[in-house]
Amino acid sequence: MLDVGKKRAIERGIFDELTFMVANAEILSEIEDNSLDLYTIAFGIRNVTNRPKALSEAYRGLRKGGRFMCLEFSEVVVPGFKQIYDAYSFNVIPELGHLVANDRDSYKYLVESIRMFPK
C-alpha cells in the first residue's frame, strides 16, 4: 500500500512534501512532538492493542491545527442493506480470501474485527 501511495505522490509531484513510514502506532518514538501537519492511518486503528495509546501518540506528533485522518471499515446502518452486507461479509469474503490468497482465516478475522470495532 505504501508503494502505491509513493508512486501516486511522485506522479502528482508531491512526493517531496510527504514522509512515508511503517511504524508501531503505539510507540512513535521517531516522530518529534508537534512536528506533523497530517497523520493518517488506514485500516489499522482497529488492530492496535492499545487504541488510546495509539491515538495519544498520533495527537502528540500533530502540530496545532494538524489533522488526524483515519480510514476504517464501519458497520452498515442502512436497514435492509445491513442484512445483505452481513450475509456477504460472513459468507463470501472469507471464501474469496480462501480462493485468492489461500487464507480463509485472515478474511474471517477481517469481518469479525469490523464488527467488534467501536461504533
Buried (B, 14 or more C-beta within 10 A) or exposed (E): EEEEBEEEBEEEEEBEEEEEEEEEBBEBEEBEEEEBEEBBBEBEBBBBEEBEBBBEBBEBBBEEEBEBEBEEBEEBEEEEEEEEEBEEBBEEBBEEBBEEEEEBEEBBBBBEEBEEBEE
